[in-house]
Amino acid sequence: MANLLVGVDTGGTFTDIVLLQNGEFKVHKVLSTPDDPSRAILRGLNDLGILEKVGVLVHGSTVATNAVLEHKGVSTGLITTAGFRDVLEIGRQTRPRLYSLSAQKVPPLVPRELRVEVLERLDERGEVMTELDEASLARAIETLRTAGVEAVAISLLFSFANPTHEQRVARKVEEAGFYVSASSSILPEFREYERTSTTVLNAYIGPLIARYLERLEQELARSTRLRIMQSNGGSISSAMARREAARTVLSGPAAGVVGAVFAAQASGFEQTISFDIGGTSTDVALINGMASETTDGMVGGYPIKLPMIDIHTVGAGGGSIAWFDTGGALRVGPRSAGASPGPAAYGRGGTEATVTDANVVLGRLVPQDFLGGTMSLDQQAASQAVEKIAGRLNASPEEAALGMIRVVNANMEAAIRVISVERGCDPRDFTLVAFGGAGPLHACELAAALRIPRVLVPTVPGVLSALGTLVADTLKDYVRTVMVPAEVAEETVGSVLQDLERQGRQDLADEGIAPQNIRIERYLDLRYVGQSYELRIPFERDVEQAVRDFHAAHGQRFGYNDPNERVQVVNVRLKARGVTSKPELRRQQAVPDAQPETLSLRSVIFAGTGGEVVAYDAPVYARADLRSGTLFMGPAIVVQYDTTTVLPPGWRCYVDEVGNLILEQLEGR
């Protein structure tokens, strides 16, 4: 009988699978197949012998992200109000690099000749100024049909206030056989440029996601229910993901943050920073009881205003390639060796030095224990690749490898500062949750640089994103722009929240969520009158309390506030959460003075106090042998199937009751 719950995360190098059975996790990794991610998924399920037994498969996908980053979406057209076809190109006046004289804007996903206009006009209150002209709509549809577009985005002026015209356009476009993405369904919110950009992104990737999910569903057993992770950290049905594909652009990284929250809370930590190093990138996020969320995301230079976990990504991962810039400085990433050919150490033809190769040269990766011994690393190939870098630096291979690690760590450190220090939070108040295939390799050095007091390594760090898909709730986000002064907003806010809650409960019921498992979260987007940005504030009692909370939040975020200034309610938001049952991590009674069994001793290289090369004889421990209560000192290496944990000199490791590793730097180091 198909009753297994399986989580899958597709990464740039590996596809991770977590199986939950009888309260225990079983993990498996296979090399990704970028040309068709479903092939790796099916191979992994076949390896485990469970392809016909999966009841629910929750999938964190990179298909949407890659399509945007690589500009491989479908041919897309845009229908908009007459006079506004260039909104997508004009964008905003903000510049990513203020003083750059050669700044280049990313090209619009819809070229000008595929942006067509219809005669119609609403005012800012949604009242009709000019009725929709059916003849202009027919001409617009014929223009796009002649151009051979596959998908059509529809973004009419002020449709968030009154969707009637846009809904009529959408019906006609759908009848013409196009994939349709209408802003009144995707993002009924003000700000013309961001709303249009989000709607276009949804159209651009929608048919690709639809075809991919349909193909995957055909290959899975008929009884298997497929769910997809959203960027907001919740899952949605496959049918919803096909209609609103833009909600999945940060699917995989969001699942990792959900997994980090789950693992950290099991060990009693609420304030954490998730630190996920994969093969091609590092993703970091701030977790203050719950993951921080934003609606001002950017993917490949294109704004996307849908709710998503506030994740900052840098091109620094295990496969990141070392190179020299025009000034002769050593750089690492963002270019990656990916899954094929991969790092030189994989023995698949790669010859360029990567972060993985540097860790092999430094002795931090144990070649024969990689992936639990199912894949051996080629130490000689790694050394030869790093020697090319060493030659340019006029240094030894070990010095070059340390240099590569310092450079890539600096990139990761900057990413953590973005989501902590720049958000008004002190990293010293948080615990670093390290996961991904390479997270536990680098975590202690990053924590030391940022003075983060401890590192937590979950039980299955290398596949935590896949685990996150299993523990994620079903989430539905709703928004409505109201634009009313706070002092007269109580009635409007109450009415809108009532409407959104009714819709949220119905949508979750349609997904099979029982009423007792539905939780409603309410928020207001507030700003001082005249400001051009808002802060999201939880709405718990009344607008007056939300305004007081806004003043406090503004002070924390920006360093100032003005309680005497008038406040405006911009948007009303509601999150409908279908709470899923979470697996209980097995707790073990601590064994006092438990000593781990040493598998072997190996030479491991770290930087001395002056940056020099220092070799240590470090014990290698098997993660499976570490019992609750075990305490040991660094330097040490902990190997397991899905990752390797490096404990530098001056650090200690404690195994807590749920099996998580708690790493702390000794005082005075």
N, C-alpha and C positions, 0 to 999 in steps of 0.2 A: 504493500500500500504506500502511496506517495504521501509521506507525512514529515519529511525532513525539512528543517529550516536551514537555508544556506545563504551565506553572504559572499559577494564577489566584488572585488575592486580591481579594475583594470588600470595598471600604471604604464609608464613609458618603457620600463624594462621587464617587470614581472606582473603577472596576473595572480592575485592572491585569492584563495578560497578558504572560508571558515565554515565548518559544519558543526552545528549544535545538535547533539544527540545525547539523550539521557543526562542532561545537565552538564555535559563535558564538551570541550572544544577540540576539534580535530582540524589541523591546518595543512594546507598544501599550496605550493607555488609552482607555476609554470612560466616559461618565457612568453612574453606578450607577442601577439601577431598584429602589428599596427595596421596592416592592410585590411584585416577583418578581425576585430577584437573577439567576435563570437567564437572563432576557431580555438583560441586559447581557453576560453571558458568551457567549451564542450570537451576539449582534451582533458582539462583538469577534472571535470566531473566523471569522465570515463576512467581516468586514472584511479579515482576513488571508488569506482564501481557503483555510483549512485545516480546516474543520469535519469533512470526511470523511477527513482524513489523520492525526488525532490518535490515537496509540497508547495513551499514558497521560496522563491529565489529573489533576494533583494540585491540590486546591482548598482554599484557606483561606477559611472561610465565617464570616459574621457572623449567620447566621440564628438560631443558638442564643442568642447573646448578646443580640440584639435582642428575641427572644421573652421572655427573662427580664426585661430592663430595662423593656420596655414592657408587661409583664404580659399577653402575648398568646398564652400557651400554651393547651393543651387543658384541658377540664374533667377534673380528676384526683381520684381517690379514694385513700385510704390504709387498708391493713389492718395492724393491729398487735396486739400481745399485750394481753389484757384488763388495764385499769388504766393503759395507757400511751398513750392516744389524744391526750393533751395535751402530749406531749414536744415536738412541733413548735412549739407556741405558748409553752411555758415557756422553752425555749431555755437561755441561759446568763445568769449574773448580771452579766456584763461590760456596761459602758455605753460607747457610742462617744464620748459627751461627758459626762464625769464629773459636772460641776456644772450641767448644763442641767436646768432645772425643767420644760421642755416637750418632753423627748425623746419621740419617737414611734417605736415599733417597726414594722418593715415587716410587713404582714399576711401570715399563712401562705399559701402557694400552695394549700393544701387547707383549706377552711373546716371548722369543727368537725363540721357535719352530714354531711360526706363522709369523716370519719375514723371507721372502724368497727373493732370489736374481735373477736378470736376467743379462745376459751378454750384456752390451752396455756401451758406454762412450762418453761423450761430454767434450770439454775443457771449460774454463771459458768464452769464447766468444760464446759458443753454437755451435761450429763447431764439426762435427762428427769425433771422433777418432776411435771408434769401432761401427759398425752397430748393431742395435738391433737383437739379436739372437732369432728367433721365437721358436726354440726348447726349449730353456731355459725358455721362457715365458710360453709355454704349460706345462712344468713340474711344474713351480711355481703355475699356476692356478690349476692344478690337486692336488698338495699338499694341497692347501687351501680348495679345494672342499672336499677332504678326511677328513680334520680336522673339517669340518662342520662350518666354519666361515660364518657369515651373511654379513659382510661388509669388503671392501678391500680399504685400503689407498695406494696411489701410490706416491712415492717421489723419483724421479730419479735425479742424480747429474746434476746440472746446467740446469735443465729443465726450470728455469725462463728465461734463455737466448735463449733457443730453445725448444719449447714444443712438437716437432714432435714425438720423441720416446715415451714420456709419453702419448700423445694422442692415439698412436697406442696401447699401453698397456691398456689404459682405455677402448677402444672399445672392445678389446678381453675379458676383465674382465666383462664388462657389458653384453656382449653376453652370458657369462657363468652364468648369473643370479644373480650376486652379486650387493649390493649397492656399488657405486663407489665414491671415494673421491680422486681427482687428484690434486696435489699441484699446477700445472700450471693453474688450474681454481680457486682454493681456495686462494692461496697466491703465486703469481709469483714474489717472492722476495728472495734475497740472505740470507744467514745464514741457513746452512743445518739443524741444530738441531731444531731451532724454526719453520722452514718451515715444517719439518717432524712432529713435535709435533702437530702443528695446524691442519695439514691434517689428522693425526690419530684421534685427538679429533673430527673432523667433521665426520669421518667414525664411530667412537665409539657411537656417540649419534644420528647420522642421521636417522637410521631406527626407533628409538623410537619417534623422533620428527615427522617423516613422518606419522607413525601410529596414533599418538595423534592428529595431525591436521586433518588427514582424518576422524577420528572418530568424532571430533568436528564439522567438516563441514557437515557430514551426519546428525547430530542431529539438526543443525541450519536449518533455512528455506532455501529453494533452492535459493532464491533471495538474500540471505545475502552474502556479500563479506567479507572474512576474511583476515585481515592484521596482521602482527606480528612485535613487536618492536625489533629492533636490539640493540646491545651493544653500538653502536655509537650515539644513540639518535634519529634515524630515523626509519621509518617503511618500511617493504618490503612485497611483496605478500606472501601468504601462499605457493605457488609453489616454490618461491625462498628460503623460510625458510626450506623447505623439502630438497632442494639440498645443501644448505649451512647452516646447522643447527648451526655450531660453531659461527655464527654471532649473535646468540640469547642468549649466556651464561650469559650476564648481562642485559637481557631484562627488567626485572622489575625495578631494581635500576636505569637504564638509563632513564626510563620513569619518575621516580621521579625527576631526575635532570632537565629534560625538563619542567616538571610542575613547578618546583621551579623558573626557568628562566622566564617562562610566568607570574607567580604571582608577582615576584619581579619587573619585568619591568613595569607591570601595576601600581605599586606604585612608579615608578621612580628610582628604585635601580638597578645599573648595576653590582657593585662589591659585590658579596654575597658568602656565604658558605652554601650549601644545607646540611640539617641535618635531616636525615630520620631514625626514630626509629620504627621498626616493632616489631613483636612478637619474632623473633629469632636473629635479627642482627641490627646493626646501620650502615648506609651507609652515607658517607660524600664526598663532591666534591667541588672543588674550581671553582667559576664562575666569570671570569673577563670580563664582557660583554657577553661572551659566555662560555659554559662549556669547561674545559680543556680536551684534548684528549690524548691518549697514544696508542702506538702499542706494548708496552712491558707488556702486562697483564699476569696474572697468575691465574689459576683456579684450586683449589685443588692441588697445587704444580706443575701443568703442564703449560708450557709456551704456550700462545696463542697470535700470533702476528697480529691479525686483529685489525683494528681501533676500539677503544672503549672509552667511556667517562672515564676519570681518576677518578675512584671511589675507595675509601679505605673503606673496610668493617671490622668490628670487631664483634665478637660474643657477643653482648650486646643488649638485647631487653626486651620487657615487660615480655616475658616468660622465661628469663634467670634465672637459678637456682642458689641459694646461697649454697656454700659448703666450707669445710675447707681443706687446703692442708696438706701435711705431717708435716709441721712445725706449724700447728695450726692457720695459717693466714686465714682470711675470704676472699673468692674469690666469684665472681659472673660471671657465664657464662664460656665458650661458650655453655655448654650444656643447652638445652631449653626444657620446658614442651610442646612446640608446640601447636597445636590445640586440640590434644587429648592425655592426659586428660586436658592439659592446666594448668594455674595457679590454686592454691587451691581455689581462690576466684570465679572461674567459676563454682564450684560445680559439676564438672564432674569426681570426684575421685582423683584429684591431691592432694598430701599431702606435696610436697616439696615447700619450700618458694621461691617465685620468685620476680622479681622487681615489678610486678603488685600487689602482695600481700603486699609488703612494702609500696607502695603508698596508698593502702587501709588502712593500719594500721595508716599511717600518716594523714589520712583524706583528701588526695589530690584527690582521686577518690570518687565520690559520688555514692554509690552502686545503688540507685534507678534510677539514670539518665544515667547509662551506656548504650551505644548504643541507646540513646534517650528513654530509659525506656523499650526497647524491650528485654533487658537482664539484670537481676539484679545480683549484685555481692554478694557473701556470705562472710560477714564481719567476722563472727565467724570462718569460715574455714581459712580465711587469717590470722587471729590472731593466731590460733593454729599452723599454719605452721611457722610463724615468731617466735613464742615462742620457737621452737626447736633451732633456731639459737641463740636466746637470752640466752637460758640455757647454751650453749657452751661458750658464751661470758661473762657469769655472769653479764648480763645487763637486763634492762627492754625491753619489746617488741618494744617500741618507739625508744629506743637507738639502738637496733639491726636493726630496719628498716632504721634509719638514716645512720647507718654504711653501710648497703647494698647499699643505694643510693649513698653514697660517693664513694664506690668502683666502682660501675658501671659507675658513672660519670667520674671517673679517666680514665677508659678504653676509654670512648668516647672522653675525652679531648685529650688523646694521639693520637687518630685517626685524630682529627682535626689538630693537630700539624704536622702530617705527610704530609697532603695535603696543608698546608699553610706555616708554618715556614721552613720546610725542602725543600720547593719549592722556598724559597727566598721571601715570601710574609708575611706581618704583619697582623695578624688577626684583629688588631685595625682599619684597613682600610676597613673592610668588615661588611656586615649585615648578621646575622645568620637567614636563612629561615628554620623554624622548621615545620616538618610535619611528617606523619606517625601516627599510633595510639597512640604513646607515646612521640613523639618529643616535642610537646608543654608542656608536663609535666616536662621535664628536661631542656628545652632550656635556661631559665633565669639563672639557676645556672651554666650551662656551659659557657654562655656568660660572666658572672661575673668572672669566673676563668681565662678566656682567655682575658679579658678586651675588648671583642667585644662590641661596643657601643649600638647596638640595636638588637632586635629580631623581625622578621616578621612572623606572623602566618596567612597563607592564609585562604580564606573563607571556603575551604573544605580540611583541612590539612590531615585528616585521609584517604582520597582517592586521594591524589594529584598525585600519580603514575598513577592511572587510568585516571585522567584528562590529565596527560602528554601524554598518548597515543593518546588522541584526538587532541592535538595541535601539534604533531610531524610532521615534514616534511617527504617526501619520500627521502631517501638517498641512493646513490650508491657510494662506494669507489673503487678507482682503483690505482694500483701501478705498477711501472716498475723499476727494478734496472738498472742503467746505468754506475756507477763507472767511472766518468770522472773528470779531474781537472777542477775547476771552471773557470779558465781563457780561456778554449777552449770549454766550455759546452753550449754556447748559442744556437748553431744550433741543437745540440742533444736534449736539453731540449725543444726547440720549436717544433721539429718534434714529440717527444713523447707526449707532451701535446696535440698536434693537434689530434693524433690518439686516445688518451684517451677521449678527449672531444667528438669526433665523436661517440665513443662507448657509453659514458654516455648519450648523448642526445637521441640516439636510444633506449637504455634500458629504459629510463624514458618515452619516447613516447610509448613504448610497455606496460608500466604500466598505460597508459591513461593520462599522464601529458601533458598539453598544452604547446607549445613552449614558450609562454610568461611567464610561471610560472617556467621555468627552470633557475637555477642560477649555475654557474660554479665557484668552488673555487680551486685554484692551490697552490701546496706546493712543496718545495724541502727539502729533508733530507740532511743536510750538516754536515761536520765534518772537523777538522783539519787533514791533511794528517798524517797517522800513528795512529790516534785514533781508538778505537774500539766501539764507540758509536756516535750517531748522534743527532742533534736537528732538529725538523721540523720547517721550516721557510715559511711564506706565500710568494708566488711568485706573485708580483703585477706588476712589470714593466720589469725588466731584471735580469740576474744572478748577475751582479755587485751590484745592490741594495740589492738583497737577501743576498749576502756575508756580506755587511755592517750590515744588520739586524742580521745576525748570530753572528758577533762579539759582538754586544750589548746584544743579548740573552744569549750568553755563559757567559758574565760577570755577568749578573743578576742571572743566575742559579748556576754557580760554583764559582763566586767571582773573576774570572780573565779571561782575553782574550789576544790575541796577533794578532793585525791587520796586522803584517808583516808575519805571518805564512801562508803557502799555504793552501787552502781550497779545499775539494773534494765534488762533487755532487754525492751522493750515490744512492738515489732513487728519482724518480719523482712521485708525487702523485696528484690525482685529485678527488674532491668530487663533484658529480652531485646532486644537491638539487632540488627536486620538491616541491616548496613552496605551502603549503596548506593554505586555508583561516582560520584565527584564529577567534574564537568567541570573541565578544566584551563584556568585563565585564561591567555590568551596573554601571554607576557612579551616586552617590547621592550627593546632595548639603548638605554640612555640616550644622548641627543644632548647633549653639553656645550654650555652657553650657548644652548640653543634658545630662541628668542623667539616668543611667540604673536602671531598676526596680530590686530590690533584691528578689530573689526567696526564699532564706532562709539564715540563719547564721549557720556556722558549725565550729567546732574546727579543726584547721589545724596546723600541727606541722612542724616547721623549726628548723635548727640548729642556736643557738645563736653565738655571736662573739667568744666564747671559745669552740664552738662545742657542747654545752649543748642543751638539749631538751627545746624548748620554744613553748608553745601553743598560738595560736591567734584565736580570733573569726573573721572568714573571711566571707564576703558576697559571695553568689553564684549567678552568673548572667547567663541568657540564651543568647547564641550567637545570636540567631534569634532576640532578642530584642535590640541589640546594633546598634544604628543608627550612620551614619557618623557624626563625630564631637564629639562623646562621649569621655569623658576623666575621668578616675578614677584611684585611687591609690591602691597599694597592701598593705596587702595581700588580694588576691581575687581568686576566682575560676570561670572560664567560661566554661559552659558545652554546648555541642552540640552533634549531633547524632554520629559523627565519631571520636571525640577526646575530651579531657579535657585540658584546658590551665590553668597553675598555674602561678599566679603573686605573687612573694615573697614580703616580706616587703622591702620598699625602692625602689620599682619599680612603674612605672606608665604605663598605657595603653591608647593609642589613637586609635580611629577607623577612618581610612582614607576614601577617597571618593569611593573606590571600595570595601570597607568592610573588607580589611585586617587589622589585629591587629598589631599595632606598639608598641612594648614594649621597654622601656628605663629605665635604672637605674638612680636614682636621683644622682646628684653630691654629692660627699663626702661619698658615701656608699662604 
